[in-house]
Amino acid sequence: MKAFAATALLALLVGCSGQAPATSAPRPNLTVSNGTTLTVTLVVNGQRVGDFPPSGAGPKIDVASLPPLPWTVEARSPSGRLLTSMVVGPGEVQSMASGAAIVMGRVDLSCGRLTIFAGDVAPSGPAPPPSPGNPGDCAP
Protein backbone atom coordinates (compact mmCIF):
# COMPACT_ATOMS: atom_id res chain seq x y z
CA MET A 1 0.00 0.00 0.00
CA LYS A 2 2.86 2.37 0.87
CA ALA A 3 4.47 1.68 -2.53
CA PHE A 4 1.18 2.49 -4.28
CA ALA A 5 0.78 5.74 -2.34
CA ALA A 6 4.38 6.76 -3.07
CA THR A 7 3.92 5.99 -6.79
CA ALA A 8 0.66 7.95 -6.90
CA LEU A 9 2.28 10.93 -5.16
CA LEU A 10 5.23 10.83 -7.56
CA ALA A 11 2.89 10.71 -10.57
CA LEU A 12 0.97 13.69 -9.18
CA LEU A 13 4.14 15.70 -8.66
CA VAL A 14 5.45 14.90 -12.16
CA GLY A 15 2.11 15.90 -13.66
CA CYS A 16 2.18 19.23 -11.85
CA SER A 17 5.72 20.03 -12.86
CA GLY A 18 4.85 20.72 -16.49
CA GLN A 19 6.41 23.74 -18.10
CA ALA A 20 4.83 27.11 -17.54
CA PRO A 21 3.07 28.68 -20.49
CA ALA A 22 5.37 30.56 -22.82
CA THR A 23 5.63 34.28 -22.27
CA SER A 24 6.57 36.89 -24.81
CA ALA A 25 10.25 37.76 -25.11
CA PRO A 26 11.34 40.73 -22.98
CA ARG A 27 11.54 43.96 -24.89
CA PRO A 28 15.02 45.46 -25.01
CA ASN A 29 15.71 49.13 -24.39
CA LEU A 30 15.61 51.26 -27.51
CA THR A 31 17.84 54.33 -27.84
CA VAL A 32 18.51 57.10 -30.34
CA SER A 33 21.83 58.93 -30.42
CA ASN A 34 21.25 61.90 -32.70
CA GLY A 35 24.45 63.77 -33.47
CA THR A 36 23.00 65.42 -36.58
CA THR A 37 21.36 68.79 -37.19
CA LEU A 38 18.04 67.11 -38.04
CA THR A 39 15.07 66.30 -35.84
CA VAL A 40 14.73 62.55 -36.29
CA THR A 41 11.47 60.64 -35.97
CA LEU A 42 11.66 57.06 -34.71
CA VAL A 43 9.13 54.59 -36.09
CA VAL A 44 8.63 50.99 -34.88
CA ASN A 45 6.55 48.62 -37.03
CA GLY A 46 4.92 51.64 -38.67
CA GLN A 47 4.05 53.30 -35.32
CA ARG A 48 5.55 56.74 -34.61
CA VAL A 49 7.41 56.56 -31.28
CA GLY A 50 8.77 60.10 -30.92
CA ASP A 51 10.90 62.94 -32.25
CA PHE A 52 14.55 63.28 -31.30
CA PRO A 53 15.99 66.79 -31.65
CA PRO A 54 19.49 67.52 -32.96
CA SER A 55 22.25 66.71 -30.50
CA GLY A 56 19.75 66.62 -27.66
CA ALA A 57 17.99 64.20 -25.41
CA GLY A 58 14.83 62.92 -26.96
CA PRO A 59 11.88 61.40 -25.19
CA LYS A 60 12.46 58.26 -23.12
CA ILE A 61 11.14 55.36 -25.13
CA ASP A 62 8.55 53.30 -23.24
CA VAL A 63 9.20 49.87 -24.77
CA ALA A 64 6.17 48.46 -22.94
CA SER A 65 4.00 50.53 -25.29
CA LEU A 66 5.63 48.99 -28.37
CA PRO A 67 4.31 45.93 -30.16
CA PRO A 68 5.86 42.54 -29.40
CA LEU A 69 9.12 41.60 -31.13
CA PRO A 70 10.17 41.45 -33.91
CA TRP A 71 10.54 45.18 -34.52
CA THR A 72 11.36 47.00 -37.70
CA VAL A 73 12.87 50.24 -36.37
CA GLU A 74 13.30 53.23 -38.68
CA ALA A 75 14.83 56.64 -38.14
CA ARG A 76 13.31 59.20 -40.50
CA SER A 77 14.04 62.80 -41.46
CA PRO A 78 11.41 65.53 -40.95
CA SER A 79 10.16 64.91 -44.52
CA GLY A 80 9.86 61.17 -43.85
CA ARG A 81 13.02 60.09 -45.70
CA LEU A 82 14.53 56.89 -44.29
CA LEU A 83 17.92 57.62 -42.69
CA THR A 84 18.74 54.24 -41.11
CA SER A 85 16.90 51.15 -39.92
CA MET A 86 17.31 47.85 -38.11
CA VAL A 87 15.31 44.72 -37.35
CA VAL A 88 15.24 43.47 -33.76
CA GLY A 89 14.14 39.87 -33.36
CA PRO A 90 13.35 37.87 -30.22
CA GLY A 91 16.53 36.73 -28.47
CA GLU A 92 18.90 38.91 -30.52
CA VAL A 93 19.60 41.36 -27.71
CA GLN A 94 21.41 40.04 -24.62
CA SER A 95 22.21 41.67 -21.29
CA MET A 96 25.66 42.22 -19.82
CA ALA A 97 25.28 39.10 -17.69
CA SER A 98 24.96 36.94 -20.80
CA GLY A 99 27.58 38.63 -22.94
CA ALA A 100 25.96 41.89 -24.07
CA ALA A 101 24.73 41.77 -27.64
CA ILE A 102 22.95 44.69 -29.27
CA VAL A 103 21.32 45.43 -32.59
CA MET A 104 22.06 48.78 -34.19
CA GLY A 105 21.62 50.98 -37.22
CA ARG A 106 24.00 53.83 -37.99
CA VAL A 107 24.43 56.42 -40.70
CA ASP A 108 27.04 59.12 -41.19
CA LEU A 109 25.59 62.21 -42.81
CA SER A 110 27.32 65.42 -43.79
CA CYS A 111 25.68 67.00 -40.70
CA GLY A 112 26.66 64.32 -38.18
CA ARG A 113 26.20 60.71 -37.09
CA LEU A 114 22.90 59.05 -36.22
CA THR A 115 22.83 55.76 -34.30
CA ILE A 116 19.81 53.76 -33.20
CA PHE A 117 20.29 50.67 -31.03
CA ALA A 118 18.43 48.08 -29.02
CA GLY A 119 20.00 46.83 -25.80
CA ASP A 120 21.42 48.03 -22.50
CA VAL A 121 24.90 48.90 -23.73
CA ALA A 122 25.73 51.70 -26.16
CA PRO A 123 27.80 50.66 -29.18
CA SER A 124 31.44 50.76 -28.16
CA GLY A 125 34.90 50.22 -29.48
CA PRO A 126 36.83 52.61 -31.62
CA ALA A 127 34.48 54.65 -33.73
CA PRO A 128 35.11 54.53 -37.44
CA PRO A 129 36.24 57.82 -38.93
CA PRO A 130 33.21 59.96 -39.65
CA SER A 131 32.04 59.94 -43.21
CA PRO A 132 31.56 63.30 -44.82
CA GLY A 133 28.22 62.03 -46.10
CA ASN A 134 26.84 63.15 -49.43
CA PRO A 135 25.82 66.64 -50.50
CA GLY A 136 22.17 67.22 -49.69
CA ASP A 137 21.89 64.24 -47.32
CA CYS A 138 20.88 66.52 -44.46
CA ALA A 139 17.97 68.12 -46.27
CA PRO A 140 14.86 67.65 -44.16
C-alpha positions as CSV (number, residue, x, y, z in Angstrom):
1,M,0.0,0.0,0.0
2,K,2.9,2.4,0.9
3,A,4.5,1.7,-2.5
4,F,1.2,2.5,-4.3
5,A,0.8,5.7,-2.3
6,A,4.4,6.8,-3.1
7,T,3.9,6.0,-6.8
8,A,0.7,8.0,-6.9
9,L,2.3,10.9,-5.2
10,L,5.2,10.8,-7.6
11,A,2.9,10.7,-10.6
12,L,1.0,13.7,-9.2
13,L,4.1,15.7,-8.7
14,V,5.4,14.9,-12.2
15,G,2.1,15.9,-13.7
16,C,2.2,19.2,-11.9
17,S,5.7,20.0,-12.9
18,G,4.9,20.7,-16.5
19,Q,6.4,23.7,-18.1
20,A,4.8,27.1,-17.5
21,P,3.1,28.7,-20.5
22,A,5.4,30.6,-22.8
23,T,5.6,34.3,-22.3
24,S,6.6,36.9,-24.8
25,A,10.2,37.8,-25.1
26,P,11.3,40.7,-23.0
27,R,11.5,44.0,-24.9
28,P,15.0,45.5,-25.0
29,N,15.7,49.1,-24.4
30,L,15.6,51.3,-27.5
31,T,17.8,54.3,-27.8
32,V,18.5,57.1,-30.3
33,S,21.8,58.9,-30.4
34,N,21.2,61.9,-32.7
35,G,24.5,63.8,-33.5
36,T,23.0,65.4,-36.6
37,T,21.4,68.8,-37.2
38,L,18.0,67.1,-38.0
39,T,15.1,66.3,-35.8
40,V,14.7,62.6,-36.3
41,T,11.5,60.6,-36.0
42,L,11.7,57.1,-34.7
43,V,9.1,54.6,-36.1
44,V,8.6,51.0,-34.9
45,N,6.5,48.6,-37.0
46,G,4.9,51.6,-38.7
47,Q,4.0,53.3,-35.3
48,R,5.6,56.7,-34.6
49,V,7.4,56.6,-31.3
50,G,8.8,60.1,-30.9
51,D,10.9,62.9,-32.3
52,F,14.6,63.3,-31.3
53,P,16.0,66.8,-31.6
54,P,19.5,67.5,-33.0
55,S,22.3,66.7,-30.5
56,G,19.8,66.6,-27.7
57,A,18.0,64.2,-25.4
58,G,14.8,62.9,-27.0
59,P,11.9,61.4,-25.2
60,K,12.5,58.3,-23.1
61,I,11.1,55.4,-25.1
62,D,8.6,53.3,-23.2
63,V,9.2,49.9,-24.8
64,A,6.2,48.5,-22.9
65,S,4.0,50.5,-25.3
66,L,5.6,49.0,-28.4
67,P,4.3,45.9,-30.2
68,P,5.9,42.5,-29.4
69,L,9.1,41.6,-31.1
70,P,10.2,41.4,-33.9
71,W,10.5,45.2,-34.5
72,T,11.4,47.0,-37.7
73,V,12.9,50.2,-36.4
74,E,13.3,53.2,-38.7
75,A,14.8,56.6,-38.1
76,R,13.3,59.2,-40.5
77,S,14.0,62.8,-41.5
78,P,11.4,65.5,-41.0
79,S,10.2,64.9,-44.5
80,G,9.9,61.2,-43.9
81,R,13.0,60.1,-45.7
82,L,14.5,56.9,-44.3
83,L,17.9,57.6,-42.7
84,T,18.7,54.2,-41.1
85,S,16.9,51.2,-39.9
86,M,17.3,47.8,-38.1
87,V,15.3,44.7,-37.3
88,V,15.2,43.5,-33.8
89,G,14.1,39.9,-33.4
90,P,13.4,37.9,-30.2
91,G,16.5,36.7,-28.5
92,E,18.9,38.9,-30.5
93,V,19.6,41.4,-27.7
94,Q,21.4,40.0,-24.6
95,S,22.2,41.7,-21.3
96,M,25.7,42.2,-19.8
97,A,25.3,39.1,-17.7
98,S,25.0,36.9,-20.8
99,G,27.6,38.6,-22.9
100,A,26.0,41.9,-24.1
101,A,24.7,41.8,-27.6
102,I,23.0,44.7,-29.3
103,V,21.3,45.4,-32.6
104,M,22.1,48.8,-34.2
105,G,21.6,51.0,-37.2
106,R,24.0,53.8,-38.0
107,V,24.4,56.4,-40.7
108,D,27.0,59.1,-41.2
109,L,25.6,62.2,-42.8
110,S,27.3,65.4,-43.8
111,C,25.7,67.0,-40.7
112,G,26.7,64.3,-38.2
113,R,26.2,60.7,-37.1
114,L,22.9,59.0,-36.2
115,T,22.8,55.8,-34.3
116,I,19.8,53.8,-33.2
117,F,20.3,50.7,-31.0
118,A,18.4,48.1,-29.0
119,G,20.0,46.8,-25.8
120,D,21.4,48.0,-22.5
121,V,24.9,48.9,-23.7
122,A,25.7,51.7,-26.2
123,P,27.8,50.7,-29.2
124,S,31.4,50.8,-28.2
125,G,34.9,50.2,-29.5
126,P,36.8,52.6,-31.6
127,A,34.5,54.7,-33.7
128,P,35.1,54.5,-37.4
129,P,36.2,57.8,-38.9
130,P,33.2,60.0,-39.7
131,S,32.0,59.9,-43.2
132,P,31.6,63.3,-44.8
133,G,28.2,62.0,-46.1
134,N,26.8,63.1,-49.4
135,P,25.8,66.6,-50.5
136,G,22.2,67.2,-49.7
137,D,21.9,64.2,-47.3
138,C,20.9,66.5,-44.5
139,A,18.0,68.1,-46.3
140,P,14.9,67.7,-44.2
